[in-house]
């Protein structure tokens, strides 16, 4: 029988068809349950590098302090911020990216592992190489953006200069067509022909 048919039944008959509490027909997805959201983990970490140096828990010092930042009293009064220190290298990592202490502990270890690997391996570390490539791509984008801006600026200057060229040419060409006598302060033949009838009438 369909579910829609059960919904049309009276209440006293619908109780007979109710599902017991112990029987779960479906389970909620893991992403919908609190504390298991995957977005903060992806934002914090960076890609997984299997070749990184492993951390020894005996060489780690872990503390839990109160958080800070947005979130109100639930954040400022809860000790869910993880401070992790690698004793041999002295590197300290502070992680407060989620409200879950377990998630912050995992993220803190991942970040500390990357820093420790760069500390010992230097330029041979995959994390260092990845950051260096990202920096190169960033510089290339800046360079292309600067070149594009300069091209636009040059085209704008050329366009503005091209608007003034026809006016100068027409003015100079009109001045060239004027007879020499008018430019020297004399009277042009056209002017004398117009003024001659006026003198005769007078």
TIVO-2410 file (N, C-alpha, C; in nm, 3 decimals):
# residues 202
REC num residu      c1      c2      c3 atome chaine
REC   1      X   0.085  -0.120   0.000     N      A
REC   1      X   0.000   0.000   0.000    CA      A
REC   1      X   0.088   0.124   0.000     C      A
REC   2      X   0.050   0.224  -0.074     N      A
REC   2      X   0.132   0.343  -0.085    CA      A
REC   2      X   0.124   0.428   0.040     C      A
REC   3      X   0.218   0.519   0.053     N      A
REC   3      X   0.221   0.609   0.169    CA      A
REC   3      X   0.105   0.707   0.166     C      A
REC   4      X   0.068   0.752   0.045     N      A
REC   4      X  -0.043   0.846   0.033    CA      A
REC   4      X  -0.172   0.783   0.080     C      A
REC   5      X  -0.188   0.649   0.057     N      A
REC   5      X  -0.308   0.582   0.105    CA      A
REC   5      X  -0.312   0.576   0.257     C      A
REC   6      X  -0.199   0.556   0.320     N      A
REC   6      X  -0.195   0.554   0.467    CA      A
REC   6      X  -0.231   0.689   0.526     C      A
REC   7      X  -0.189   0.799   0.457     N      A
REC   7      X  -0.218   0.931   0.509    CA      A
REC   7      X  -0.366   0.962   0.505     C      A
REC   8      X  -0.443   0.896   0.418     N      A
REC   8      X  -0.586   0.923   0.410    CA      A
REC   8      X  -0.666   0.841   0.511     C      A
REC   9      X  -0.601   0.745   0.581     N      A
REC   9      X  -0.670   0.663   0.680    CA      A
REC   9      X  -0.703   0.747   0.803     C      A
REC  10      X  -0.805   0.705   0.878     N      A
REC  10      X  -0.833   0.772   1.007    CA      A
REC  10      X  -0.718   0.753   1.104     C      A
REC  11      X  -0.723   0.830   1.211     N      A
REC  11      X  -0.612   0.829   1.306    CA      A
REC  11      X  -0.602   0.696   1.379     C      A
REC  12      X  -0.719   0.632   1.416     N      A
REC  12      X  -0.711   0.508   1.493    CA      A
REC  12      X  -0.660   0.392   1.408     C      A
REC  13      X  -0.676   0.398   1.275     N      A
REC  13      X  -0.619   0.295   1.189    CA      A
REC  13      X  -0.474   0.324   1.156     C      A
REC  14      X  -0.439   0.449   1.151     N      A
REC  14      X  -0.300   0.485   1.118    CA      A
REC  14      X  -0.205   0.441   1.228     C      A
REC  15      X  -0.254   0.434   1.351     N      A
REC  15      X  -0.166   0.392   1.461    CA      A
REC  15      X  -0.120   0.247   1.445     C      A
REC  16      X  -0.203   0.166   1.383     N      A
REC  16      X  -0.167   0.026   1.365    CA      A
REC  16      X  -0.050   0.011   1.269     C      A
REC  17      X  -0.040   0.103   1.176     N      A
REC  17      X   0.063   0.094   1.072    CA      A
REC  17      X   0.188   0.173   1.105     C      A
REC  18      X   0.197   0.228   1.225     N      A
REC  18      X   0.316   0.307   1.258    CA      A
REC  18      X   0.437   0.216   1.272     C      A
REC  19      X   0.554   0.270   1.242     N      A
REC  19      X   0.679   0.194   1.248    CA      A
REC  19      X   0.734   0.200   1.389     C      A
REC  20      X   0.776   0.090   1.445     N      A
REC  20      X   0.834   0.092   1.582    CA      A
REC  20      X   0.956   0.181   1.587     C      A
REC  21      X   0.984   0.230   1.707     N      A
REC  21      X   1.096   0.322   1.725    CA      A
REC  21      X   1.229   0.253   1.703     C      A
REC  22      X   1.240   0.128   1.736     N      A
REC  22      X   1.367   0.058   1.723    CA      A
REC  22      X   1.404   0.027   1.580     C      A
REC  23      X   1.305   0.031   1.488     N      A
REC  23      X   1.331  -0.003   1.349    CA      A
REC  23      X   1.357   0.124   1.270     C      A
REC  24      X   1.475   0.136   1.214     N      A
REC  24      X   1.514   0.254   1.136    CA      A
REC  24      X   1.522   0.213   0.990     C      A
REC  25      X   1.434   0.270   0.912     N      A
REC  25      X   1.431   0.236   0.769    CA      A
REC  25      X   1.540   0.306   0.692     C      A
REC  26      X   1.583   0.421   0.737     N      A
REC  26      X   1.688   0.495   0.667    CA      A
REC  26      X   1.774   0.568   0.769     C      A
REC  27      X   1.891   0.602   0.729     N      A
REC  27      X   1.984   0.675   0.815    CA      A
REC  27      X   2.013   0.810   0.754     C      A
REC  28      X   2.037   0.906   0.840     N      A
REC  28      X   2.069   1.039   0.793    CA      A
REC  28      X   2.208   1.041   0.731     C      A
REC  29      X   2.229   1.121   0.630     N      A
REC  29      X   2.364   1.132   0.573    CA      A
REC  29      X   2.462   1.186   0.675     C      A
REC  30      X   2.586   1.147   0.660     N      A
REC  30      X   2.689   1.188   0.757    CA      A
REC  30      X   2.714   1.337   0.754     C      A
REC  31      X   2.693   1.402   0.637     N      A
REC  31      X   2.721   1.545   0.627    CA      A
REC  31      X   2.618   1.629   0.699     C      A
REC  32      X   2.498   1.572   0.727     N      A
REC  32      X   2.394   1.648   0.792    CA      A
REC  32      X   2.404   1.646   0.943     C      A
REC  33      X   2.480   1.554   0.997     N      A
REC  33      X   2.493   1.546   1.142    CA      A
REC  33      X   2.592   1.650   1.190     C      A
REC  34      X   2.569   1.713   1.306     N      A
REC  34      X   2.661   1.816   1.354    CA      A
REC  34      X   2.796   1.759   1.389     C      A
REC  35      X   2.900   1.835   1.363     N      A
REC  35      X   3.035   1.795   1.398    CA      A
REC  35      X   3.104   1.711   1.293     C      A
REC  36      X   3.034   1.681   1.182     N      A
REC  36      X   3.098   1.600   1.078    CA      A
REC  36      X   3.098   1.672   0.946     C      A
REC  37      X   3.083   1.803   0.947     N      A
REC  37      X   3.081   1.878   0.822    CA      A
REC  37      X   3.218   1.871   0.757     C      A
REC  38      X   3.221   1.848   0.627     N      A
REC  38      X   3.349   1.831   0.558    CA      A
REC  38      X   3.406   1.960   0.503     C      A
REC  39      X   3.328   2.067   0.500     N      A
REC  39      X   3.377   2.191   0.441    CA      A
REC  39      X   3.495   2.249   0.516     C      A
REC  40      X   3.492   2.262   0.653     N      A
REC  40      X   3.608   2.318   0.723    CA      A
REC  40      X   3.733   2.236   0.702     C      A
REC  41      X   3.721   2.104   0.690     N      A
REC  41      X   3.840   2.021   0.672    CA      A
REC  41      X   3.903   2.050   0.537     C      A
REC  42      X   3.822   2.065   0.434     N      A
REC  42      X   3.876   2.092   0.302    CA      A
REC  42      X   3.936   2.232   0.295     C      A
REC  43      X   3.876   2.326   0.370     N      A
REC  43      X   3.928   2.462   0.366    CA      A
REC  43      X   4.062   2.470   0.438     C      A
REC  44      X   4.077   2.395   0.546     N      A
REC  44      X   4.200   2.402   0.623    CA      A
REC  44      X   4.309   2.325   0.561     C      A
REC  45      X   4.294   2.224   0.518     N      A
REC  45      X   4.405   2.148   0.472    CA      A
REC  45      X   4.420   2.138   0.331     C      A
REC  46      X   4.479   2.159   0.317     N      A
REC  46      X   4.559   2.151   0.206    CA      A
REC  46      X   4.560   2.009   0.162     C      A
REC  47      X   4.623   1.979   0.052     N      A
REC  47      X   4.618   1.843  -0.004    CA      A
REC  47      X   4.697   1.746   0.085     C      A
REC  48      X   4.651   1.622   0.084     N      A
REC  48      X   4.722   1.518   0.160    CA      A
REC  48      X   4.849   1.477   0.086     C      A
REC  49      X   4.960   1.479   0.158     N      A
REC  49      X   5.088   1.439   0.100    CA      A
REC  49      X   5.135   1.313   0.171     C      A
REC  50      X   5.132   1.200   0.105     N      A
REC  50      X   5.172   1.075   0.173    CA      A
REC  50      X   5.320   1.070   0.205     C      A
REC  51      X   5.401   1.154   0.139     N      A
REC  51      X   5.546   1.147   0.160    CA      A
REC  51      X   5.594   1.235   0.275     C      A
REC  52      X   5.503   1.296   0.349     N      A
REC  52      X   5.544   1.383   0.458    CA      A
REC  52      X   5.598   1.301   0.575     C      A
REC  53      X   5.679   1.368   0.656     N      A
REC  53      X   5.732   1.302   0.776    CA      A
REC  53      X   5.619   1.275   0.874     C      A
REC  54      X   5.623   1.160   0.934     N      A
REC  54      X   5.520   1.124   1.032    CA      A
REC  54      X   5.554   1.186   1.167     C      A
REC  55      X   5.449   1.218   1.243     N      A
REC  55      X   5.466   1.277   1.375    CA      A
REC  55      X   5.458   1.169   1.482     C      A
REC  56      X   5.543   1.182   1.581     N      A
REC  56      X   5.541   1.092   1.695    CA      A
REC  56      X   5.464   1.160   1.808     C      A
REC  57      X   5.358   1.095   1.855     N      A
REC  57      X   5.274   1.155   1.958    CA      A
REC  57      X   5.352   1.183   2.086     C      A
REC  58      X   5.460   1.109   2.108     N      A
REC  58      X   5.540   1.132   2.229    CA      A
REC  58      X   5.619   1.262   2.219     C      A
REC  59      X   5.634   1.315   2.101     N      A
REC  59      X   5.707   1.440   2.082    CA      A
REC  59      X   5.615   1.561   2.070     C      A
REC  60      X   5.488   1.543   2.100     N      A
REC  60      X   5.390   1.651   2.087    CA      A
REC  60      X   5.341   1.695   2.223     C      A
REC  61      X   5.317   1.825   2.234     N      A
REC  61      X   5.260   1.885   2.353    CA      A
REC  61      X   5.128   1.948   2.313     C      A
REC  62      X   5.020   1.907   2.373     N      A
REC  62      X   4.887   1.951   2.332    CA      A
REC  62      X   4.817   2.023   2.446     C      A
REC  63      X   4.755   2.136   2.413     N      A
REC  63      X   4.680   2.214   2.511    CA      A
REC  63      X   4.546   2.254   2.448     C      A
REC  64      X   4.447   2.275   2.534     N      A
REC  64      X   4.316   2.320   2.491    CA      A
REC  64      X   4.285   2.452   2.560     C      A
REC  65      X   4.266   2.554   2.480     N      A
REC  65      X   4.239   2.688   2.532    CA      A
REC  65      X   4.105   2.736   2.478     C      A
REC  66      X   4.059   2.848   2.531     N      A
REC  66      X   3.934   2.906   2.487    CA      A
REC  66      X   3.950   2.968   2.349     C      A
REC  67      X   3.844   2.959   2.272     N      A
REC  67      X   3.848   3.012   2.136    CA      A
REC  67      X   3.831   3.162   2.134     C      A
REC  68      X   3.838   3.217   2.015     N      A
REC  68      X   3.822   3.361   1.994    CA      A
REC  68      X   3.759   3.383   1.858     C      A
REC  69      X   3.713   3.504   1.835     N      A
REC  69      X   3.655   3.537   1.706    CA      A
REC  69      X   3.504   3.529   1.710     C      A
REC  70      X   3.439   3.531   1.591     N      A
REC  70      X   3.292   3.530   1.587    CA      A
REC  70      X   3.235   3.400   1.638     C      A
REC  71      X   3.113   3.409   1.693     N      A
REC  71      X   3.047   3.290   1.745    CA      A
REC  71      X   2.984   3.313   1.881     C      A
REC  72      X   3.010   3.431   1.941     N      A
REC  72      X   2.947   3.464   2.068    CA      A
REC  72      X   3.008   3.389   2.184     C      A
REC  73      X   2.926   3.374   2.289     N      A
REC  73      X   2.974   3.311   2.412    CA      A
REC  73      X   3.005   3.164   2.394     C      A
REC  74      X   2.935   3.099   2.299     N      A
REC  74      X   2.962   2.957   2.276    CA      A
REC  74      X   3.105   2.934   2.229     C      A
REC  75      X   3.163   3.035   2.162     N      A
REC  75      X   3.301   3.023   2.115    CA      A
REC  75      X   3.401   3.072   2.219     C      A
REC  76      X   3.368   3.183   2.284     N      A
REC  76      X   3.463   3.246   2.376    CA      A
REC  76      X   3.472   3.176   2.511     C      A
REC  77      X   3.372   3.092   2.545     N      A
REC  77      X   3.372   3.024   2.674    CA      A
REC  77      X   3.398   2.874   2.663     C      A
REC  78      X   3.427   2.826   2.546     N      A
REC  78      X   3.451   2.683   2.525    CA      A
REC  78      X   3.598   2.660   2.490     C      A
REC  79      X   3.659   2.567   2.556     N      A
REC  79      X   3.801   2.536   2.532    CA      A
REC  79      X   3.813   2.434   2.419     C      A
REC  80      X   3.782   2.479   2.298     N      A
REC  80      X   3.791   2.390   2.182    CA      A
REC  80      X   3.901   2.432   2.085     C      A
REC  81      X   3.984   2.527   2.127     N      A
REC  81      X   4.098   2.568   2.045    CA      A
REC  81      X   4.219   2.483   2.084     C      A
REC  82      X   4.282   2.423   1.985     N      A
REC  82      X   4.392   2.329   2.008    CA      A
REC  82      X   4.525   2.399   1.982     C      A
REC  83      X   4.614   2.391   2.080     N      A
REC  83      X   4.750   2.442   2.065    CA      A
REC  83      X   4.844   2.322   2.069     C      A
REC  84      X   4.910   2.299   1.957     N      A
REC  84      X   4.995   2.180   1.942    CA      A
REC  84      X   5.139   2.224   1.920     C      A
REC  85      X   5.230   2.165   1.996     N      A
REC  85      X   5.373   2.202   1.989    CA      A
REC  85      X   5.455   2.078   1.960     C      A
REC  86      X   5.546   2.094   1.862     N      A
REC  86      X   5.641   1.987   1.830    CA      A
REC  86      X   5.770   2.015   1.908     C      A
REC  87      X   5.798   1.931   2.005     N      A
REC  87      X   5.906   1.959   2.100    CA      A
REC  87      X   6.044   1.964   2.032     C      A
REC  88      X   6.083   1.871   1.945     N      A
REC  88      X   6.218   1.877   1.887    CA      A
REC  88      X   6.243   2.003   1.804     C      A
REC  89      X   6.146   2.046   1.725     N      A
REC  89      X   6.167   2.163   1.639    CA      A
REC  89      X   6.119   2.292   1.702     C      A
REC  90      X   6.033   2.283   1.803     N      A
REC  90      X   5.980   2.403   1.868    CA      A
REC  90      X   5.868   2.469   1.790     C      A
REC  91      X   5.815   2.405   1.687     N      A
REC  91      X   5.707   2.463   1.606    CA      A
REC  91      X   5.576   2.451   1.683     C      A
REC  92      X   5.501   2.561   1.686     N      A
REC  92      X   5.373   2.565   1.757    CA      A
REC  92      X   5.263   2.597   1.657     C      A
REC  93      X   5.153   2.523   1.664     N      A
REC  93      X   5.038   2.540   1.577    CA      A
REC  93      X   4.915   2.561   1.662     C      A
REC  94      X   4.834   2.659   1.626     N      A
REC  94      X   4.709   2.689   1.695    CA      A
REC  94      X   4.595   2.673   1.596     C      A
REC  95      X   4.501   2.587   1.628     N      A
REC  95      X   4.392   2.555   1.535    CA      A
REC  95      X   4.257   2.576   1.604     C      A
REC  96      X   4.176   2.662   1.543     N      A
REC  96      X   4.040   2.686   1.593    CA      A
REC  96      X   3.949   2.712   1.474     C      A
REC  97      X   3.950   2.620   1.380     N      A
REC  97      X   3.874   2.637   1.257    CA      A
REC  97      X   3.733   2.580   1.266     C      A
REC  98      X   3.708   2.492   1.358     N      A
REC  98      X   3.575   2.435   1.378    CA      A
REC  98      X   3.539   2.441   1.526     C      A
REC  99      X   3.414   2.409   1.557     N      A
REC  99      X   3.370   2.404   1.696    CA      A
REC  99      X   3.396   2.268   1.759     C      A
REC 100      X   3.433   2.172   1.679     N      A
REC 100      X   3.459   2.038   1.730    CA      A
REC 100      X   3.605   2.025   1.772     C      A
REC 101      X   3.627   1.977   1.892     N      A
REC 101      X   3.764   1.959   1.941    CA      A
REC 101      X   3.835   1.850   1.861     C      A
REC 102      X   3.765   1.744   1.830     N      A
REC 102      X   3.827   1.634   1.755    CA      A
REC 102      X   3.871   1.680   1.616     C      A
REC 103      X   3.787   1.758   1.549     N      A
REC 103      X   3.824   1.808   1.416    CA      A
REC 103      X   3.944   1.903   1.426     C      A
REC 104      X   3.944   1.988   1.527     N      A
REC 104      X   4.057   2.080   1.544    CA      A
REC 104      X   4.186   2.004   1.575     C      A
REC 105      X   4.177   1.895   1.648     N      A
REC 105      X   4.297   1.816   1.676    CA      A
REC 105      X   4.354   1.754   1.548     C      A
REC 106      X   4.265   1.702   1.464     N      A
REC 106      X   4.311   1.643   1.338    CA      A
REC 106      X   4.373   1.749   1.248     C      A
REC 107      X   4.306   1.863   1.238     N      A
REC 107      X   4.358   1.970   1.152    CA      A
REC 107      X   4.491   2.024   1.205     C      A
REC 108      X   4.503   2.037   1.336     N      A
REC 108      X   4.627   2.086   1.395    CA      A
REC 108      X   4.743   1.992   1.365     C      A
REC 109      X   4.719   1.863   1.371     N      A
REC 109      X   4.824   1.766   1.339    CA      A
REC 109      X   4.861   1.769   1.192     C      A
REC 110      X   4.763   1.789   1.107     N      A
REC 110      X   4.793   1.796   0.963    CA      A
REC 110      X   4.877   1.919   0.930     C      A
REC 111      X   4.839   2.032   0.989     N      A
REC 111      X   4.915   2.154   0.964    CA      A
REC 111      X   5.055   2.145   1.023     C      A
REC 112      X   5.064   2.089   1.144     N      A
REC 112      X   5.195   2.074   1.207    CA      A
REC 112      X   5.283   1.979   1.128     C      A
REC 113      X   5.225   1.874   1.073     N      A
REC 113      X   5.303   1.780   0.993    CA      A
REC 113      X   5.363   1.848   0.870     C      A
REC 114      X   5.286   1.935   0.807     N      A
REC 114      X   5.338   2.008   0.691    CA      A
REC 114      X   5.451   2.102   0.730     C      A
REC 115      X   5.434   2.172   0.841     N      A
REC 115      X   5.537   2.266   0.885    CA      A
REC 115      X   5.665   2.193   0.926     C      A
REC 116      X   5.649   2.081   0.993     N      A
REC 116      X   5.766   2.003   1.034    CA      A
REC 116      X   5.839   1.948   0.913     C      A
REC 117      X   5.765   1.903   0.813     N      A
REC 117      X   5.829   1.851   0.693    CA      A
REC 117      X   5.908   1.959   0.621     C      A
REC 118      X   5.853   2.079   0.613     N      A
REC 118      X   5.927   2.191   0.551    CA      A
REC 118      X   6.048   2.228   0.636     C      A
REC 119      X   6.035   2.217   0.767     N      A
REC 119      X   6.146   2.253   0.857    CA      A
REC 119      X   6.265   2.160   0.837     C      A
REC 120      X   6.240   2.031   0.817     N      A
REC 120      X   6.350   1.935   0.804    CA      A
REC 120      X   6.394   1.914   0.659     C      A
REC 121      X   6.302   1.913   0.566     N      A
REC 121      X   6.336   1.883   0.426    CA      A
REC 121      X   6.362   2.007   0.341     C      A
REC 122      X   6.316   2.121   0.384     N      A
REC 122      X   6.343   2.244   0.310    CA      A
REC 122      X   6.281   2.245   0.172     C      A
REC 123      X   6.363   2.273   0.070     N      A
REC 123      X   6.312   2.284  -0.066    CA      A
REC 123      X   6.269   2.150  -0.124     C      A
REC 124      X   6.312   2.040  -0.065     N      A
REC 124      X   6.272   1.908  -0.113    CA      A
REC 124      X   6.135   1.865  -0.062     C      A
REC 125      X   6.078   1.943   0.026     N      A
REC 125      X   5.946   1.908   0.079    CA      A
REC 125      X   5.839   1.930  -0.028     C      A
REC 126      X   5.744   1.837  -0.043     N      A
REC 126      X   5.637   1.858  -0.141    CA      A
REC 126      X   5.550   1.978  -0.107     C      A
REC 127      X   5.537   2.010   0.020     N      A
REC 127      X   5.459   2.127   0.058    CA      A
REC 127      X   5.527   2.255   0.010     C      A
REC 128      X   5.659   2.260   0.026     N      A
REC 128      X   5.735   2.376  -0.021    CA      A
REC 128      X   5.725   2.391  -0.172     C      A
REC 129      X   5.736   2.279  -0.244     N      A
REC 129      X   5.726   2.284  -0.389    CA      A
REC 129      X   5.588   2.332  -0.434     C      A
REC 130      X   5.486   2.285  -0.367     N      A
REC 130      X   5.350   2.326  -0.403    CA      A
REC 130      X   5.329   2.475  -0.379     C      A
REC 131      X   5.378   2.525  -0.266     N      A
REC 131      X   5.364   2.668  -0.236    CA      A
REC 131      X   5.445   2.751  -0.335     C      A
REC 132      X   5.561   2.700  -0.375     N      A
REC 132      X   5.643   2.774  -0.470    CA      A
REC 132      X   5.575   2.783  -0.607     C      A
REC 133      X   5.514   2.672  -0.650     N      A
REC 133      X   5.442   2.674  -0.777    CA      A
REC 133      X   5.320   2.768  -0.770     C      A
REC 134      X   5.252   2.767  -0.657     N      A
REC 134      X   5.138   2.858  -0.641    CA      A
REC 134      X   5.182   3.003  -0.645     C      A
REC 135      X   5.298   3.032  -0.586     N      A
REC 135      X   5.350   3.169  -0.589    CA      A
REC 135      X   5.388   3.209  -0.731     C      A
REC 136      X   5.444   3.116  -0.808     N      A
REC 136      X   5.478   3.145  -0.948    CA      A
REC 136      X   5.353   3.176  -1.029     C      A
REC 137      X   5.249   3.095  -1.010     N      A
REC 137      X   5.124   3.120  -1.082    CA      A
REC 137      X   5.064   3.255  -1.045     C      A
REC 138      X   5.077   3.292  -0.918     N      A
REC 138      X   5.027   3.421  -0.874    CA      A
REC 138      X   5.103   3.535  -0.939     C      A
REC 139      X   5.235   3.524  -0.946     N      A
REC 139      X   5.315   3.627  -1.010    CA      A
REC 139      X   5.285   3.638  -1.159     C      A
REC 140      X   5.262   3.523  -1.224     N      A
REC 140      X   5.228   3.525  -1.366    CA      A
REC 140      X   5.094   3.594  -1.390     C      A
REC 141      X   4.997   3.569  -1.303     N      A
REC 141      X   4.868   3.636  -1.316    CA      A
REC 141      X   4.882   3.786  -1.298     C      A
REC 142      X   4.965   3.827  -1.202     N      A
REC 142      X   4.988   3.970  -1.182    CA      A
REC 142      X   5.055   4.032  -1.303     C      A
REC 143      X   5.150   3.961  -1.362     N      A
REC 143      X   5.220   4.013  -1.479    CA      A
REC 143      X   5.125   4.029  -1.597     C      A
REC 144      X   5.041   3.927  -1.620     N      A
REC 144      X   4.945   3.936  -1.730    CA      A
REC 144      X   4.845   4.049  -1.708     C      A
REC 145      X   4.803   4.066  -1.584     N      A
REC 145      X   4.708   4.174  -1.554    CA      A
REC 145      X   4.772   4.310  -1.577     C      A
REC 146      X   4.900   4.324  -1.542     N      A
REC 146      X   4.970   4.451  -1.563    CA      A
REC 146      X   4.986   4.479  -1.712     C      A
REC 147      X   5.023   4.376  -1.790     N      A
REC 147      X   5.036   4.396  -1.934    CA      A
REC 147      X   4.903   4.432  -1.999     C      A
REC 148      X   4.796   4.369  -1.956     N      A
REC 148      X   4.664   4.401  -2.010    CA      A
REC 148      X   4.625   4.545  -1.977     C      A
REC 149      X   4.656   4.589  -1.856     N      A
REC 149      X   4.625   4.727  -1.817    CA      A
REC 149      X   4.704   4.827  -1.900     C      A
REC 150      X   4.831   4.798  -1.925     N      A
REC 150      X   4.913   4.888  -2.007    CA      A
REC 150      X   4.861   4.895  -2.151     C      A
REC 151      X   4.818   4.781  -2.205     N      A
REC 151      X   4.762   4.780  -2.341    CA      A
REC 151      X   4.635   4.863  -2.348     C      A
REC 152      X   4.549   4.850  -2.249     N      A
REC 152      X   4.426   4.930  -2.248    CA      A
REC 152      X   4.457   5.078  -2.237     C      A
REC 153      X   4.556   5.112  -2.156     N      A
REC 153      X   4.594   5.252  -2.141    CA      A
REC 153      X   4.649   5.308  -2.271     C      A
REC 154      X   4.731   5.228  -2.342     N      A
REC 154      X   4.786   5.272  -2.470    CA      A
REC 154      X   4.677   5.289  -2.574     C      A
REC 155      X   4.583   5.197  -2.580     N      A
REC 155      X   4.473   5.208  -2.676    CA      A
REC 155      X   4.386   5.331  -2.647     C      A
REC 156      X   4.367   5.361  -2.521     N      A
REC 156      X   4.289   5.479  -2.484    CA      A
REC 156      X   4.359   5.606  -2.528     C      A
REC 157      X   4.491   5.613  -2.509     N      A
REC 157      X   4.565   5.731  -2.552    CA      A
REC 157      X   4.562   5.747  -2.703     C      A
REC 158      X   4.575   5.636  -2.775     N      A
REC 158      X   4.567   5.642  -2.921    CA      A
REC 158      X   4.430   5.688  -2.968     C      A
REC 159      X   4.326   5.641  -2.901     N      A
REC 159      X   4.191   5.678  -2.941    CA      A
REC 159      X   4.165   5.826  -2.915     C      A
REC 160      X   4.214   5.877  -2.801     N      A
REC 160      X   4.196   6.019  -2.771    CA      A
REC 160      X   4.275   6.107  -2.866     C      A
REC 161      X   4.396   6.064  -2.904     N      A
REC 161      X   4.475   6.143  -2.998    CA      A
REC 161      X   4.416   6.140  -3.138     C      A
REC 162      X   4.352   6.028  -3.175     N      A
REC 162      X   4.291   6.019  -3.308    CA      A
REC 162      X   4.170   6.111  -3.321     C      A
REC 163      X   4.103   6.145  -3.210     N      A
REC 163      X   3.989   6.236  -3.217    CA      A
REC 163      X   4.032   6.378  -3.248     C      A
REC 164      X   4.152   6.419  -3.206     N      A
REC 164      X   4.199   6.556  -3.228    CA      A
REC 164      X   4.267   6.575  -3.363     C      A
REC 165      X   4.307   6.469  -3.429     N      A
REC 165      X   4.379   6.481  -3.556    CA      A
REC 165      X   4.293   6.542  -3.666     C      A
REC 166      X   4.168   6.504  -3.693     N      A
REC 166      X   4.088   6.563  -3.801    CA      A
REC 166      X   4.067   6.712  -3.784     C      A
REC 167      X   4.048   6.761  -3.661     N      A
REC 167      X   4.027   6.904  -3.639    CA      A
REC 167      X   4.150   6.984  -3.678     C      A
REC 168      X   4.265   6.937  -3.641     N      A
REC 168      X   4.388   7.008  -3.678    CA      A
REC 168      X   4.409   7.009  -3.827     C      A
REC 169      X   4.380   6.896  -3.891     N      A
REC 169      X   4.399   6.889  -4.035    CA      A
REC 169      X   4.304   6.980  -4.110     C      A
REC 170      X   4.175   6.984  -4.068     N      A
REC 170      X   4.079   7.071  -4.137    CA      A
REC 170      X   4.115   7.217  -4.117     C      A
REC 171      X   4.159   7.254  -3.999     N      A
REC 171      X   4.197   7.393  -3.974    CA      A
REC 171      X   4.316   7.433  -4.059     C      A
REC 172      X   4.416   7.346  -4.067     N      A
REC 172      X   4.533   7.379  -4.147    CA      A
REC 172      X   4.500   7.381  -4.296     C      A
REC 173      X   4.414   7.288  -4.340     N      A
REC 173      X   4.378   7.285  -4.482    CA      A
REC 173      X   4.297   7.408  -4.521     C      A
REC 174      X   4.207   7.455  -4.435     N      A
REC 174      X   4.130   7.576  -4.464    CA      A
REC 174      X   4.221   7.697  -4.472     C      A
REC 175      X   4.319   7.701  -4.387     N      A
REC 175      X   4.412   7.814  -4.388    CA      A
REC 175      X   4.498   7.813  -4.514     C      A
REC 176      X   4.530   7.695  -4.565     N      A
REC 176      X   4.608   7.687  -4.687    CA      A
REC 176      X   4.527   7.733  -4.809     C      A
REC 177      X   4.396   7.712  -4.808     N      A
REC 177      X   4.312   7.752  -4.921    CA      A
REC 177      X   4.286   7.900  -4.926     C      A
REC 178      X   4.314   7.974  -4.819     N      A
REC 178      X   4.293   8.118  -4.820    CA      A
REC 178      X   4.399   8.182  -4.908     C      A
REC 179      X   4.362   8.279  -4.994     N      A
REC 179      X   4.461   8.345  -5.083    CA      A
REC 179      X   4.570   8.414  -5.003     C      A
REC 180      X   4.683   8.433  -5.070     N      A
REC 180      X   4.799   8.494  -5.004    CA      A
REC 180      X   4.773   8.637  -4.964     C      A
REC 181      X   4.693   8.707  -5.042     N      A
REC 181      X   4.670   8.849  -5.014    CA      A
REC 181      X   4.599   8.868  -4.881     C      A
REC 182      X   4.504   8.780  -4.849     N      A
REC 182      X   4.431   8.794  -4.722    CA      A
REC 182      X   4.521   8.761  -4.605     C      A
REC 183      X   4.612   8.665  -4.623     N      A
REC 183      X   4.702   8.632  -4.513    CA      A
REC 183      X   4.805   8.741  -4.491     C      A
REC 184      X   4.840   8.815  -4.600     N      A
REC 184      X   4.939   8.923  -4.587    CA      A
REC 184      X   4.875   9.054  -4.546     C      A
REC 185      X   4.746   9.058  -4.527     N      A
REC 185      X   4.681   9.181  -4.485    CA      A
REC 185      X   4.620   9.257  -4.600     C      A
REC 186      X   4.630   9.208  -4.726     N      A
REC 186      X   4.572   9.275  -4.841    CA      A
REC 186      X   4.429   9.232  -4.863     C      A
REC 187      X   4.377   9.267  -4.983     N      A
REC 187      X   4.239   9.235  -5.017    CA      A
REC 187      X   4.242   9.129  -5.124     C      A
REC 188      X   4.163   9.023  -5.106     N      A
REC 188      X   4.160   8.916  -5.203    CA      A
REC 188      X   4.080   8.958  -5.325     C      A
REC 189      X   4.101   8.889  -5.440     N      A
REC 189      X   4.024   8.922  -5.561    CA      A
REC 189      X   3.875   8.907  -5.539     C      A
REC 190      X   3.832   8.815  -5.463     N      A
REC 190      X   3.689   8.797  -5.438    CA      A
REC 190      X   3.632   8.916  -5.363     C      A
REC 191      X   3.707   8.969  -5.269     N      A
REC 191      X   3.661   9.084  -5.191    CA      A
REC 191      X   3.654   9.208  -5.275     C      A
REC 192      X   3.753   9.228  -5.365     N      A
REC 192      X   3.751   9.346  -5.452    CA      A
REC 192      X   3.637   9.341  -5.550     C      A
REC 193      X   3.601   9.220  -5.597     N      A
REC 193      X   3.490   9.208  -5.693    CA      A
REC 193      X   3.358   9.239  -5.626     C      A
REC 194      X   3.346   9.212  -5.498     N      A
REC 194      X   3.221   9.240  -5.427    CA      A
REC 194      X   3.210   9.388  -5.395     C      A
REC 195      X   3.322   9.453  -5.362     N      A
REC 195      X   3.317   9.594  -5.321    CA      A
REC 195      X   3.311   9.687  -5.440     C      A
REC 196      X   3.345   9.640  -5.564     N      A
REC 196      X   3.343   9.729  -5.681    CA      A
REC 196      X   3.204   9.781  -5.711     C      A
REC 197      X   3.098   9.703  -5.716     N      A
REC 197      X   2.964   9.758  -5.742    CA      A
REC 197      X   2.920   9.857  -5.637     C      A
REC 198      X   2.962   9.838  -5.515     N      A
REC 198      X   2.922   9.933  -5.410    CA      A
REC 198      X   2.980  10.071  -5.435     C      A
REC 199      X   3.102  10.077  -5.485     N      A
REC 199      X   3.165  10.206  -5.513    CA      A
REC 199      X   3.094  10.278  -5.628     C      A
REC 200      X   3.049  10.199  -5.729     N      A
REC 200      X   2.982  10.261  -5.843    CA      A
REC 200      X   2.849  10.321  -5.803     C      A
REC 201      X   2.777  10.257  -5.717     N      A
REC 201      X   2.648  10.310  -5.672    CA      A
REC 201      X   2.665  10.434  -5.590     C      A
REC 202      X   2.774  10.438  -5.516     N      A
REC 202      X   2.798  10.555  -5.434    CA      A
REC 202      X   2.834  10.673  -5.523     C      A
***
